[in-house]
Amino acid sequence: MYVPHSDIDIKRIFKELKISSLDELFTHIPKQLLLEKGINVPDSISELEAIEYFEKISKKNKTDLICFAGGGHYDVFLPHTVKTLTMRPEFMTSYTPYQPEISQGVLQALFEFQSLVCDLTEMELANASLYDGATSIAEAISVAINKTKRDGVVISSSFNPNSKEVVNTLIDSAKFNLKYVTLKDDRFPDDYLFTEDDAAFVVSYPHYNGSAQDLTDLVSKAKEKGVVSICYVDPTLLGILKTPGNMGFDIVVAEGQSIGTPLSYGGPTVGWFATKKEFARLVPGRIIGETRDSNNLKTYVMTLRAREQDIRREKASSNICTNQTLNAIGSAIHLCWLGPEGIYSMGYHAMQKANYMKKLLLDKKINVINKDSSIREFVIETNKDPEIIIDLMADKGILAGIKYDDNHLLIAVTEKRTKKEIDKYIDNYLEINND
């Protein structure tokens, strides 16, 4: 353990506090709460030894795999411009902008991020981001419950399993009624009947299996019953799909990793949260606002923060009090770099390449479950346990996808994948699956 105080410093501190040992600082803690023996942790090592240790572990990673895995996080092309600008020290070191007079740069960047999210989703306002997509879903459900004072939550069963786990953890199932609805023919049932006990309607767009569905009519039916509609959207496809705002959704959330954040090792990522103005005072986290100072100059401030962090904590509907500033700024830079044409191109090329891959699989008599409804992600039937296929494909230099169930594999194709890579996937998959 590194302690920044010298022995002389410690003696001075003890003298000032009128104590003779560190243990005296903790005499107020009941004895039954104190450990009788030390914690079972390894002996300390030097910085050099720590570096060598972690470098050895890192060599176990396969870093050159061609990625066909998705499920919410995607291997998209991240321009060097985005990386370079995001890594500037004024962004890298930015922290909570409690003092707006000295934080105008980061506040403006976050305001622009909010504006861009609103433009892309066609919603009226957005917050400065949340921790990740899964957290955003749970927070959106909480908003719906607080808005309606109801306890029913209707959720599509075709949802990211990890996000489901977060929702099940954060939304008390003993207090609220979580209703998971099974898809029919890769669609949320068009004839589903909402009730006046339902607080929220939560659905992925596209669904977890990659199938897309126009949800306008379902949102309208939910609205008739006073149900808050929540859309968990893939932001990279908003250039080619009907927007959630256009479909009438009340709240739109997203995992923003694919816009501005590299895959890294699974994190950190960033949660997007956009909604209608009527929900403004229930939105978790912080909202950056634009105003005028005493000299009538444009300036930026944090607004609606008091609800959660300061003087009205007892009225808070969320314990979120920060955001993913760096990742949000990365999203803003990436969106600005792409522009409307770039966002369209990103989704279009992913869709075209996915269609090419689906055709090859179908030509080879591989069953593509949702060949007609999927956009850039789809499910195939396997002859072997998908985990075995994933392991064997990794030996061939390919990350084959995600296990969907015992005999199905979820494959994602981004605009980054090439014809050569797709052809390589097909050749190796046929060999392994038919062996």
Number of C-alpha atoms within 10 A of each C-alpha: 7 5 6 8 10 9 10 9 11 14 15 12 14 16 12 9 11 10 13 12 11 10 8 12 12 10 9 7 9 8 10 7 7 9 8 8 6 6 7 6 6 6 6 10 11 9 9 8 11 12 12 12 12 10 11 11 10 11 9 8 9 12 9 10 15 19 22 22 23 21 21 20 20 21 22 22 15 15 12 9 12 21 16 10 16 23 14 10 9 12 18 14 10 14 15 15 16 10 10 15 13 10 16 15 17 21 26 18 22 25 24 19 27 26 19 20 28 21 16 18 26 22 24 20 23 29 26 30 31 30 21 23 25 25 22 27 28 20 26 29 24 22 23 27 21 14 16 16 12 17 18 22 25 22 20 22 19 22 21 17 14 12 18 19 12 15 21 13 11 14 18 11 14 7 9 15 17 19 16 15 15 14 14 9 11 20 18 22 14 12 9 11 10 20 15 14 16 25 30 30 25 26 23 25 25 25 26 24 27 26 23 22 17 16 19 16 13 22 22 16 18 23 18 12 15 17 28 24 26 27 26 26 24 22 23 25 22 20 20 15 19 18 22 27 22 11 17 21 27 26 29 28 32 28 25 28 30 22 27 26 27 21 15 9 6 9 12 15 24 31 24 30 32 31 24 19 14 12 16 16 14 21 28 29 23 23 22 22 17 14 11 11 11 7 6 8 8 10 17 22 21 19 12 18 19 14 22 21 18 11 10 11 13 10 9 16 18 17 12 17 16 17 21 20 26 24 26 29 28 28 26 25 22 24 21 16 14 16 13 15 9 15 22 17 18 22 21 21 17 23 21 16 21 25 20 15 20 26 15 15 17 13 10 11 10 17 16 19 17 19 19 13 18 23 26 28 30 27 26 20 17 19 14 15 15 23 19 13 22 21 13 18 21 17 12 16 17 23 22 28 24 19 20 19 14 13 14 21 26 23 26 27 29 26 20 17 20 12 11 8 14 18 14 15 20 15 10 17 21 14 10 15 17 9 8
